[in-house]
């Protein structure tokens, strides 16, 4: 489908939600989306977008509100230091921040501004960028990522985390299915040559990769706090059908990152192709209660 046609179609609000999901899925993956009998991982995540509307997801997807859940379930010691939370760019207290910090929009992905030297920061340009964050939540409007729909747009400022000897900290992302972590995604060197690989829960490297990301050929040393992160992922995953639980590991210390329900908006496949179904088999979708159109509670 030509991009111009797709852009027109996505703005036609009269189109049924299922139709838009199917059009987007076909456009990005080249495959037909089967919402009645989804098989592959991304298909099933699309199904969750359509039918799994549990209010708890809104709290967990919010980068600010999820902190309370983390504190309650695993403890405040795993939270990064919070300098402030703001409902408008003009209220952000730049003068109170240290020389290094990170600004984040709580209501979406990739809404980040990493500041390594405040003295060189163009504050007015940053405010303009943050104002664009606040205008709407494109993740629920365009991709129908339901968990983001009712998040109040806000800005948080957190401590800048760094790993000695590295330009960027590594991410450890646990893919959890019905409360059980099955594998971990590792992202290395985000600031330069971003690469990725996957390991199972016994720290064996897995033979698949993300279709859109350079594969890290080298073996990754197991973090000294891997078992701790795994246990914490199980607690945070709870009984949800799917959730990705993200951590950072810095010199053996575990920091909570975020919780994600729709990785890459279900647009990026795994390769080799067979792993889209293998991973999809991990995800057992819940039943929609009789007489309802969507699921609104955790069974």
C-alpha positions as CSV (number, residue, x, y, z in Angstrom):
1,X,0.0,0.0,0.0
2,X,1.6,3.4,-1.0
3,X,2.4,5.5,2.1
4,X,0.2,8.4,0.9
5,X,-2.9,6.1,0.8
6,X,-2.1,4.7,4.2
7,X,-1.8,8.3,5.7
8,X,-5.1,9.2,4.3
9,X,-6.8,6.0,5.5
10,X,-5.5,6.3,9.1
11,X,-7.2,9.7,9.4
12,X,-10.6,8.5,8.4
13,X,-12.2,8.2,11.8
14,X,-15.3,6.5,10.4
15,X,-13.3,3.4,9.6
16,X,-13.9,0.6,12.1
17,X,-11.1,0.0,14.6
18,X,-10.6,-3.6,13.4
19,X,-10.3,-2.3,9.8
20,X,-7.6,0.2,10.7
21,X,-5.6,-2.5,12.6
22,X,-5.8,-4.8,9.7
23,X,-4.7,-2.1,7.2
24,X,-1.8,-1.1,9.4
25,X,-0.7,-4.7,10.0
26,X,-0.8,-5.5,6.3
27,X,1.2,-2.3,5.6
28,X,3.9,-3.0,8.1
29,X,4.2,-6.7,8.0
30,X,2.9,-7.7,4.6
31,X,0.6,-10.2,6.3
32,X,-3.2,-10.5,6.8
33,X,-4.3,-9.9,10.4
34,X,-6.7,-12.6,11.7
35,X,-8.4,-11.2,14.8
36,X,-10.7,-14.2,15.1
37,X,-7.9,-16.7,15.3
38,X,-4.5,-14.9,15.8
39,X,-1.5,-17.2,15.8
40,X,1.7,-15.1,15.6
41,X,3.0,-12.9,18.4
42,X,2.3,-9.6,16.7
43,X,-1.2,-10.8,15.7
44,X,-2.0,-11.7,19.3
45,X,-0.7,-8.3,20.5
46,X,-3.1,-6.7,18.0
47,X,-5.9,-8.8,19.5
48,X,-5.0,-7.5,23.0
49,X,-5.2,-3.9,21.6
50,X,-8.6,-4.6,20.3
51,X,-10.1,-6.6,23.2
52,X,-8.0,-6.4,26.4
53,X,-9.0,-3.1,28.1
54,X,-8.2,-3.7,31.7
55,X,-7.9,-0.3,33.5
56,X,-4.8,-1.4,35.4
57,X,-2.9,-1.2,32.1
58,X,-3.3,2.6,32.1
59,X,-1.5,2.9,35.4
60,X,1.2,0.5,34.4
61,X,1.9,2.1,31.1
62,X,2.3,5.5,32.6
63,X,5.9,6.2,33.4
64,X,4.9,8.2,36.5
65,X,1.9,6.3,37.9
66,X,3.7,2.9,37.4
67,X,6.2,4.0,40.1
68,X,3.6,3.5,42.8
69,X,3.0,-0.1,41.6
70,X,6.7,-0.8,41.6
71,X,7.1,0.6,45.1
72,X,4.2,-1.5,46.4
73,X,5.2,-4.7,44.7
74,X,9.0,-4.8,44.8
75,X,10.1,-1.7,46.7
76,X,11.1,1.9,46.2
77,X,14.8,0.9,46.1
78,X,14.4,-0.2,42.5
79,X,13.1,3.2,41.3
80,X,15.4,5.8,39.7
81,X,15.5,9.1,41.5
82,X,12.7,11.5,40.6
83,X,13.4,15.2,40.5
84,X,9.9,16.3,39.5
85,X,6.6,15.8,37.7
86,X,5.0,18.5,35.7
87,X,1.8,18.9,33.7
88,X,3.1,21.6,31.4
89,X,6.5,22.5,29.9
90,X,6.5,26.0,31.4
91,X,6.3,24.5,34.8
92,X,9.5,22.4,34.4
93,X,12.0,23.7,37.0
94,X,15.3,23.5,35.1
95,X,17.1,25.6,37.6
96,X,16.5,22.9,40.3
97,X,18.0,20.1,38.2
98,X,21.6,18.9,38.4
99,X,24.0,19.2,35.5
100,X,22.8,15.8,34.1
101,X,19.2,14.6,34.0
102,X,16.6,12.9,31.7
103,X,13.2,14.4,30.8
104,X,10.4,12.0,29.8
105,X,6.8,12.2,28.6
106,X,4.9,9.7,30.8
107,X,2.3,8.9,28.1
108,X,4.3,7.2,25.3
109,X,7.4,5.7,23.9
110,X,10.5,7.6,22.8
111,X,9.5,10.8,24.5
112,X,12.9,11.3,26.0
113,X,15.4,14.1,26.3
114,X,18.8,13.1,27.7
115,X,20.8,16.0,29.1
116,X,24.4,15.4,29.8
117,X,25.4,19.0,30.2
118,X,22.8,21.5,31.3
119,X,25.0,24.5,30.5
120,X,24.7,23.7,26.8
121,X,20.9,23.1,26.9
122,X,18.6,25.2,24.7
123,X,15.7,25.4,27.2
124,X,13.3,27.1,24.9
125,X,13.9,24.5,22.2
126,X,13.3,21.8,24.8
127,X,10.1,23.4,25.9
128,X,8.8,23.5,22.3
129,X,9.6,19.8,21.9
130,X,7.9,18.9,25.1
131,X,4.8,20.9,24.1
132,X,4.5,18.7,21.1
133,X,4.5,15.7,23.4
134,X,1.6,17.2,25.4
135,X,-0.7,17.9,22.4
136,X,-2.0,14.3,22.0
137,X,-1.2,10.7,22.6
138,X,-0.4,9.4,19.1
139,X,0.1,5.9,20.4
140,X,-3.6,5.4,21.2
141,X,-4.8,7.7,18.3
142,X,-2.8,6.1,15.5
143,X,-1.8,2.6,16.6
144,X,-4.8,2.0,18.9
145,X,-2.5,1.1,21.8
146,X,-5.3,1.1,24.3
147,X,-3.2,1.2,27.5
148,X,-2.0,4.8,26.6
149,X,-5.5,6.1,25.8
150,X,-6.4,7.5,29.2
151,X,-2.9,8.5,30.5
152,X,-2.7,12.1,31.6
153,X,0.1,13.7,29.6
154,X,2.8,14.9,32.0
155,X,6.6,15.3,32.1
156,X,8.9,13.8,34.6
157,X,12.5,14.5,35.3
158,X,14.7,11.6,36.5
159,X,18.4,11.1,37.4
160,X,20.7,10.5,34.5
161,X,22.0,6.9,34.8
162,X,25.3,5.9,33.4
163,X,27.5,2.8,33.3
164,X,31.2,3.3,33.9
165,X,33.2,2.9,30.6
166,X,30.1,3.0,28.4
167,X,28.4,5.8,26.4
168,X,24.9,4.3,27.2
169,X,23.5,1.9,29.7
170,X,22.2,-1.5,28.5
171,X,18.5,-2.5,28.6
172,X,17.3,-5.9,29.9
173,X,13.7,-6.4,28.7
174,X,11.9,-9.5,30.0
175,X,9.1,-10.8,27.7
176,X,6.5,-12.3,30.2
177,X,3.6,-14.4,29.2
178,X,0.8,-15.1,31.8
179,X,3.3,-14.1,34.5
180,X,6.2,-16.2,33.3
181,X,9.3,-14.6,31.6
182,X,10.3,-16.7,28.6
183,X,13.2,-14.7,27.2
184,X,15.0,-11.4,27.5
185,X,15.8,-8.8,25.0
186,X,19.2,-7.0,25.4
187,X,19.8,-3.7,23.9
188,X,23.4,-2.5,23.7
189,X,24.9,0.9,22.9
190,X,21.8,2.9,22.1
191,X,23.7,6.1,21.7
192,X,25.8,4.9,18.8
193,X,25.6,1.5,17.1
194,X,22.5,0.2,18.6
195,X,22.4,-3.6,18.6
196,X,20.1,-6.2,20.0
197,X,20.0,-9.9,20.9
198,X,17.9,-12.4,22.9
199,X,18.6,-14.9,25.6
200,X,16.5,-17.5,27.4
201,X,16.0,-17.7,31.1
202,X,19.1,-20.0,31.5
203,X,21.2,-17.4,29.7
204,X,21.5,-19.3,26.4
205,X,21.6,-17.1,23.3
206,X,18.6,-17.5,21.1
207,X,18.8,-17.9,17.3
208,X,16.3,-15.1,16.3
209,X,16.5,-11.4,15.9
210,X,14.4,-8.3,15.4
211,X,13.9,-7.6,11.7
212,X,14.6,-3.9,12.2
213,X,17.6,-4.0,14.4
214,X,21.3,-5.0,14.0
215,X,22.0,-8.3,15.6
216,X,24.7,-8.4,18.3
217,X,26.9,-11.4,17.3
218,X,29.1,-11.3,20.4
219,X,28.1,-13.1,23.5
220,X,26.8,-11.0,26.4
221,X,28.1,-11.6,29.9
222,X,25.4,-12.5,32.3
223,X,24.7,-9.6,34.7
224,X,25.5,-10.4,38.3
225,X,21.9,-9.4,39.2
226,X,20.2,-11.4,36.5
227,X,18.5,-13.8,38.9
228,X,17.2,-10.8,40.9
229,X,15.9,-9.1,37.7
230,X,14.1,-12.3,36.7
231,X,12.4,-12.7,40.1
232,X,11.3,-9.0,40.0
233,X,10.0,-9.4,36.5
234,X,7.8,-12.3,37.6
235,X,6.3,-10.2,40.4
236,X,5.6,-7.2,38.2
237,X,4.2,-9.3,35.4
238,X,1.5,-10.6,37.7
239,X,-1.3,-12.4,35.9
240,X,-1.3,-10.3,32.7
241,X,-1.4,-12.3,29.4
242,X,1.6,-10.3,28.1
243,X,3.8,-7.6,29.5
244,X,7.4,-6.7,28.8
245,X,9.3,-5.7,32.0
246,X,12.3,-3.5,31.5
247,X,15.3,-3.1,33.9
248,X,18.8,-1.5,33.8
249,X,21.7,-3.3,35.5
250,X,24.5,-0.9,36.6
251,X,27.4,-2.5,38.4
252,X,25.1,-5.1,39.9
253,X,22.4,-2.7,40.9
254,X,18.9,-3.2,39.5
255,X,16.9,-0.2,38.3
256,X,13.3,-0.4,37.1
257,X,12.8,0.9,33.5
258,X,9.2,0.6,32.3
259,X,6.4,-1.7,31.5
260,X,5.3,-2.3,27.9
261,X,2.3,-4.0,26.4
262,X,2.7,-3.5,22.6
263,X,6.4,-3.7,21.7
264,X,7.2,-1.7,18.6
265,X,3.4,-1.2,18.1
266,X,3.3,-4.8,16.8
267,X,4.9,-3.7,13.5
268,X,8.3,-5.4,13.7
269,X,8.6,-9.1,13.0
270,X,11.2,-11.6,14.2
271,X,13.4,-13.5,11.9
272,X,13.7,-16.3,11.0
273,X,10.0,-16.2,10.2
274,X,9.1,-19.4,12.2
275,X,9.8,-17.6,15.5
276,X,6.8,-15.3,15.0
277,X,4.6,-18.3,15.6
278,X,6.9,-19.9,18.2
279,X,6.8,-16.8,20.3
280,X,3.1,-16.4,19.6
281,X,2.5,-19.9,21.1
282,X,3.8,-18.5,24.4
283,X,0.8,-16.1,24.6
284,X,-2.5,-17.6,25.7
285,X,-5.2,-15.1,25.1
286,X,-7.9,-14.7,27.7
287,X,-11.6,-15.3,26.9
288,X,-14.0,-12.4,26.3
289,X,-16.8,-12.8,28.8
290,X,-20.2,-13.7,27.3
291,X,-22.2,-10.6,26.4
292,X,-19.2,-8.3,26.4
293,X,-17.2,-6.8,23.6
294,X,-14.0,-6.4,25.5
295,X,-12.2,-7.7,28.6
296,X,-12.2,-5.2,31.5
297,X,-10.9,-7.2,34.5
298,X,-8.1,-9.6,35.3
299,X,-9.5,-13.1,35.9
